[in-house]
Amino acid sequence: MAALMRNGKPLKTVPDGSPRRMADGKNAFRKMNDDQREAFLDWIMEGDDAPATRQATRITREPK
């Protein structure tokens, strides 16, 4: 995937866990309609590359 550009300069990627990324995600979720939210939550919980599944796998494999 090519880097996104603005005024000929590549845009920075916001790192995982950044407060900015969290705010962007929350705002995007708020602005979704009901169908979009349902599809998003289905993907989170049950999609082929579901983040919830990856997180659960990571938690169960980490040593205590």
Contact map, one row per residue, 1 for C-alpha under 8 A:
1110000000000000000000000000000000000000000000000000000000000000
1111000000000000000000000000000000000000000000000000000000000000
1111100001100000000000000000000000000000000000000000000000000000
0111110001100000000000000000000000000000000000000000000000000000
0011111111100000000000000000000000000000000000000000000000000000
0001111111100000000000000000000000000000000000000000000000000000
0000111110000000000000000000000000000000000000000000000000000000
0000111111000000000000000000000000000000000000000000000000000000
0000111111100000000000000000000000000000000000000000000000000000
0011110111110000000000000000000000000000000000000000000000000000
0011110011111000000000000000000000000000000000000000000000000000
0000000001111100000000000000000000000000000000000000000000000000
0000000000111110000000000000000000000000000000000000000000000000
0000000000011111010110000000000000000000000000000000000000000000
0000000000001111110010000000000000000000000000000000000000000000
0000000000000111110010000000000000000000000000000000000000000000
0000000000000011111011000000000000000000000000000000000000000000
0000000000000111111111000000000000000000000000000000000000000000
0000000000000000111111100000000000000000000000000000000000000000
0000000000000100011111110000000000000000000000000000000000000000
0000000000000111111111111000000000000000000000000000000000000000
0000000000000000111111111100000000000000000000000000000000000000
0000000000000000001111111110000000000000000000000000000000000000
0000000000000000000111111111000000000000000000000000000000000000
0000000000000000000011111111100000000000000000000000000000000000
0000000000000000000001111111110000000000000000000000000000000000
0000000000000000000000111111111000000000000000000000000000000000
0000000000000000000000011111111100000000000000000000000000000000
0000000000000000000000001111111100001000000000000000000000000000
0000000000000000000000000111111100000000000000000000000000000000
0000000000000000000000000011111110000000000000000000000000000000
0000000000000000000000000001111111111000000000000000000000000000
0000000000000000000000000000001111111000000000000000000000000000
0000000000000000000000000000000111111100000000000000000000000000
0000000000000000000000000000000111111110000000000000000000000000
0000000000000000000000000000000111111111000000000000000000000000
0000000000000000000000000000100111111111100000000000000000000000
0000000000000000000000000000000001111111110000000000000000000000
0000000000000000000000000000000000111111111000000000000000000000
0000000000000000000000000000000000011111111100000000000000000000
0000000000000000000000000000000000001111111110000000000000000000
0000000000000000000000000000000000000111111111100000000000000000
0000000000000000000000000000000000000011111111111100000000000000
0000000000000000000000000000000000000001111111100111100000000000
0000000000000000000000000000000000000000111111100111100000000000
0000000000000000000000000000000000000000011111110101100000000000
0000000000000000000000000000000000000000011111111100000000000000
0000000000000000000000000000000000000000001001111100000000000000
0000000000000000000000000000000000000000001000111110110000000000
0000000000000000000000000000000000000000001111111111110000000000
0000000000000000000000000000000000000000000110001111111000000000
0000000000000000000000000000000000000000000111000111111100000000
0000000000000000000000000000000000000000000111001111111110000000
0000000000000000000000000000000000000000000000001111111111000000
0000000000000000000000000000000000000000000000000011111111100000
0000000000000000000000000000000000000000000000000001111111110000
0000000000000000000000000000000000000000000000000000111111111000
0000000000000000000000000000000000000000000000000000011111111100
0000000000000000000000000000000000000000000000000000001111111100
0000000000000000000000000000000000000000000000000000000111111100
0000000000000000000000000000000000000000000000000000000011111110
0000000000000000000000000000000000000000000000000000000001111111
0000000000000000000000000000000000000000000000000000000000001111
0000000000000000000000000000000000000000000000000000000000000111
